[in-house]
């Protein structure tokens, strides 16, 4: 499956669903090729086993949600976008978005130039969008755009076309950004979540390509999730071993294929149409089928599930969340850095 449930034993990183990175998308803004849309999804609304729901609080205020951007191909961030969340007394949340460059972007810190401040988070089905300068920002509950037959995957890849995610939600951070702010050329992206602990920030989850966390054995998974993209070569043997075992790859072929999966970054050229895996990833790209074909060495190429039909034609593009009522608390503060608009 995608990067859902990337923690130990099909669970969540550090046992916290709010820290679980699920998917990363990047594609040109429809109708305006001068801008791009990046979607970072976290916090699955439901647990696979035992079945149940996760917390209704969208984002962790003690966490840092970060998008890393490499502009020169060394798998070290040259630009970073960082989001922190705060909780009001009435239980509502607001978000602050920062942008960092250079060494500051490559490091680990809650710092950078403020782009959006105190933007209201969509706690229910409303769509609260913040516009400021050339940016557009959204954070909140959405219908999960990922589609996959999870039960079929757990049943030895015997797929029936039952989409586990058809009625599930996810928490989305959606950013519309001018291509010039991304470096103005082909880039590599990845996302990560960090949690504040005594002594500083600790990386809980990270990723870019679908299902990468499933390749390392359980004994190495925590190290992979806590690792840096620039150091991913050290996991090549673990990836190759998984490919030999699951796909029947010959050893050299497995090593060669593993090298195409690492480092775990999403390559994206804003000047070209997006299509996974060649360039970025759209909300309708069948990334799961691509993953299955690689994992099984072409023996299984489809799970018989297609894209969801609740996607929106405009920002934030993801459909309204399922079975979430509008909260009764007062409206969140209006972000002073830009205009707020709400809609269905």
QUIURGI-V433305 format. One line per field, one symbol per residue. phi: phi as a letter, one per 40 degrees, with the letter a starting at -180 (. if undefined). psi: psi as a letter, one per 40 degrees, with the letter a starting at -180 (. if undefined). A space follows every 50 residues. Layout:
# QUIURGI-V433305
phi->???
psi->???
This chain:
# QUIURGI-V433305
phi->.cccfcccfgbbdfgbcccccbabbaaccdgaccbbbbbbbbgdcbbcac dibcccccbcccbbbbbbbbbbgbgbcbbabbbbbbbcccgcbbbbbbbb bgdccccbacahcccbbfcccccbccbbbbbafcbbbaaicaccccbacc ccccbfgccbgcccccbbbabbbbbcbcdccchgadbbbababbbcbdhh cbccaaiaccgccccccdcbcccccccbdcbcdccdccccccccccbgcc dccccccdcccbccbbcabccbdcacccagaccbccccccccccdbfgcb babgbbccbbcccbdcgcccccfbcccccccccccccacbbbac
psi->aaeifeaiffaihfehdeehhdihihiihhegeeiihhhhhigieiidhi iiiaiehdihdeihhhhihheeeefhhdihhhhiiihideeiiiihhihi iaddddahigiihhdhhfhhhheaeighhhhhbeihiihahihheihigd dddefffgieehhdedfiiihihhhhihddeeefihihiiiiiiihihea hhhdiiidihedeediiddedddddeiideeedeedddddddddddefii dddddddddeeiigihhhheeiiihhedhahieehgdddddddddefedh eiefhiiieeiieihediiiihfhihieiiiiihheeiihiii.
